[in-house]
Amino acid sequence: MRVSARHVLGVLAGLWGLASPITARAEEPAAAKPTRIFRETGENTIVIDAFDKDDPFDANLVLGIRQQWKSATIRRETSLSQPGLSSGNFLAATENVAKYSQSTTTLDLGGDIGIYRDLALSLRMPVILADSRELSDKDGSSRNPQRLQDPQGDQLFSVPFKSPTRSGVDWFSVALNYAIMNQQRDASVPTWVIGAETRFAIGPRLHACNDGAGVKCPDPANATQGRDPGISRGMNTIIAHTTFSRRFGYVEPYTGFRILVDLPQSNSDFGRTSDLGGSLLNRPPLLGTFTMGMEVFPWEDREAFQRLSLDFKVRGTYHSPGREYSELFDALGSSQARSLRSANPAAYRTGPDGVSSIADPASSRVFFTGITDQQAHGSFGLSGAVTFQISELVKVNAGLGLTYVQSHVITAADACNPDFKSGDIGAAGPCRTGAPNAFGGSTTGIPNPNHRQVIDLPGRRFTVDDTTLVDLWLNGVVMF
């Protein structure tokens, strides 16, 4: 038999394999690879959905507790009494009136339901467990009651001052959130979420109250008649928002914008005066908020559905001019000073002499309820939060936030509305210049029925300074 060189080499190779130590082969199973990080987006852009192949339905139940502490300094402008100075609009520095403090404890209830892919319906209803407000002494301000007197010598309010503790439900909301782009589905694009929310006021309407008075919450039209303190601002609110994010491994930067518009309901003190012709401001401030932040994911275990995320954000908000329940809402709204209790006419007309301008007896009377015109201002905040997903079904979130609000005037209603002008000098009331007769003078507008000289004239206005808000929250989410 002929033995070829190929056979010899094969035999030698086999013998060498038997004699050599056993080593790992390339085809043997490799060691398990490290756990991959989650592909899911962070808490700011996550939208639950439905009708996915492996997950046909999603729903969340949300329960949380939130505590907010607000503090501010209330000051009042003063004008010098020397001849020629006060009339020349010279204003001295504002003087301390009081230190304002507010504590609010809220129970947050809500749920989210997936409707379709990247489309979810959200329901929220915060329950205010306790809302307490008070004014206390600020550097000896309580020893200077003349700072709170009107020209007739009546006291607008006294320091210390305490509001009754309120509780109840202000509003509930319905919202839709939609992820136009989702990095989880397509790794080549960022995540872009848009949403719209509508809030409906359902609680008893807010009324100005003095917890230390005989009639705690006097009716503006009848000071001897009391009312319920209420809890709701009486607003239907529309909110629109959008957020962009892009995850890069263990970090996800994001940016967003949010706009909030309040529309007063007619069955509140606010709503009853929201259509006055002479009023310059008939709506609460418009709020526009810009947010930037980053989520960090230091640890994830995909197989166990566990994740730890840290969220850091900064935001700035513009508050447009508007009418609002200010820090002095209770103190001024429950005042018994004649300068605030007397009603303003809603309109004027020419008097019987054909020259003078008098209050129109056919028009409604406008009572002061404590709601005041506020100047535009900004607020700036930062916050940090941690979210721990314990399992596939449960996660918890806790955070701390700090907000600073710019100083602004909170009693700033102008005397006249220049947007309403006509040749009828009688309808202009005091809003006219020149000779006060039928053949001379000109209108500068019509009177603003919300204007109160005792608090709205320069030199008598109130301001809020050094405002800070501290928020602390803890939420739990059960996911189905």
Buried (B, 14 or more C-beta within 10 A) or exposed (E): EEEEEEEEEEEEEEEEEEEEEEEEEEEEEEEEEEEEBBEBBBBBBBBBBBEBEEEEEBBBEBBBBBBBEBBBBBBBBBBEEEEEEBEEEEBEEBBBBBBBBBBBBBBBBBBBBBBEBBBBBBBBBBBBBEBBBBBBBBEEBBEEEEBBBBEEEBEBBBBEBBBBEBBBBBBBBEBBBBBEBBBBBEEEEBBBBBBEBBBEBEBBBBBBBBBEBEBBBBBBEEBEEBBBBBBBBBBBBBBEBBBBBBBEEBBBBBBBEBBBBBBBBEEBBBBBBBEBBBBBBBBBBBBBBEBEBBBBBEEBEEEEBBBBBBBEBEBEBBBBBBBBBBBBBBBBBBBBBEBBBEBBBBBBBBEEEEBBBBBBEEBBBBBBBBBBBBBBBEBEBBBBBBBBBEEEEEBBBBBEBEBEBBBBBBBBBBBBBEEBBEEEBBBBBEBBEEEEEEEEBEBBBBBBBBBBEBBBBEBBBBBBBBBEBEBEBBBBBEBE
